Amino acid sequence: MKPYHYVRFRWWRGLDLEEVAGELGKYFQVELFEMPTDERDIAISRDDREGLKVRADTLCARLSPYRATLYQRKPAPFTKRDLELRRRLLELYPRDRPTIFPWGFNFEPPFEVEE
């Protein structure tokens, strides 16, 4: 069994991360982080580098306004809290590829659920 790793996307409107932090912070551990940047940075999404780290039990996620990376550090069955975090993030980030174009599909890996 490999650790779970899955990336999801939003296409048109980025999330308000403060609002999401308030919502998810009621149920999960949430931490704000910012990536360093300066005026010489040529990244397209330079202004969208702030993010959230969210943790349930074994499932963690890094969120930006347009992308969510769900992951586990060590392979483990998902708990009920992990499943709830996964469900909510799949609602917030409904796309499995980064663009509207029909390439770059990203398939969810299999995972086990705690009994």
C-alpha positions in Angstrom: 0.0 0.0 0.0 1.3 3.4 -1.0 0.5 6.7 0.7 -2.4 8.5 -0.8 -1.6 11.5 -3.1 -4.2 13.2 -5.2 -4.5 16.7 -6.8 -7.7 18.5 -7.5 -8.4 21.9 -9.2 -10.7 24.8 -9.6 -10.8 26.6 -13.0 -12.5 30.0 -13.0 -12.9 31.4 -9.5 -10.3 30.9 -6.8 -11.4 30.1 -3.2 -11.4 32.7 -0.5 -8.9 30.9 1.8 -9.9 32.9 4.9 -13.5 31.7 4.5 -12.4 28.1 3.9 -10.1 28.2 6.9 -12.9 29.4 9.1 -15.2 26.6 7.8 -12.6 23.8 7.9 -11.1 25.0 11.2 -14.2 24.0 13.1 -13.5 20.3 12.3 -9.8 20.0 11.3 -6.4 21.4 12.1 -5.8 24.4 9.8 -2.6 26.5 9.4 -2.0 29.4 7.0 1.3 29.5 5.1 2.8 31.8 2.5 5.3 31.1 -0.1 8.0 33.7 -0.6 8.0 35.9 -3.7 9.3 39.2 -5.0 9.0 41.4 -8.1 11.5 39.3 -10.1 9.3 36.2 -9.7 7.9 35.2 -13.1 5.4 32.6 -12.0 1.9 33.1 -13.5 0.2 32.5 -10.1 2.7 34.6 -8.1 -0.1 36.4 -6.3 -1.9 33.2 -5.4 0.9 31.6 -3.3 -0.8 31.9 0.0 -2.2 28.6 1.2 -3.6 26.5 3.9 -2.4 23.3 5.4 -5.3 21.2 6.6 -5.1 17.9 8.6 -7.7 15.4 9.7 -6.3 12.1 11.2 -4.1 10.5 8.5 -5.1 12.7 5.6 -3.5 16.1 5.0 -4.0 18.8 2.3 -2.3 21.9 1.0 -4.8 24.3 -0.5 -4.3 27.3 -2.8 -7.1 29.3 -4.4 -7.0 27.0 -7.4 -5.4 23.7 -6.4 -5.7 21.2 -3.6 -3.1 18.5 -2.9 -4.5 15.7 -0.7 -1.8 13.4 0.8 -0.8 11.0 3.5 2.8 10.9 4.9 2.4 7.2 5.7 -0.1 4.8 4.2 -3.0 4.1 6.5 -6.7 3.4 6.2 -8.9 6.6 6.1 -10.8 7.4 9.2 -14.3 9.0 9.2 -12.6 12.4 9.7 -10.3 11.7 6.7 -13.3 10.8 4.6 -15.1 13.9 5.6 -12.1 16.1 4.7 -11.7 14.3 1.4 -15.5 14.7 0.6 -15.4 18.5 1.4 -12.2 19.1 -0.6 -13.6 17.3 -3.7 -16.7 19.6 -3.5 -14.5 22.7 -3.2 -12.1 21.6 -6.0 -14.4 19.8 -8.5 -11.9 19.3 -11.4 -9.5 16.4 -11.9 -7.3 18.3 -14.4 -5.7 21.8 -14.3 -7.3 23.2 -17.5 -10.5 23.0 -19.6 -8.5 21.2 -22.3 -9.0 17.5 -22.5 -5.5 16.4 -21.4 -3.7 16.0 -18.2 -6.2 13.8 -16.4 -5.5 12.9 -12.9 -7.0 9.7 -11.5 -7.7 9.2 -7.8 -5.6 6.4 -6.3 -7.3 3.6 -4.4 -7.5 3.9 -0.6 -8.7 1.8 2.3 -11.2 2.8 4.9 -10.9 2.0 8.6 -13.5 -0.4 9.9 
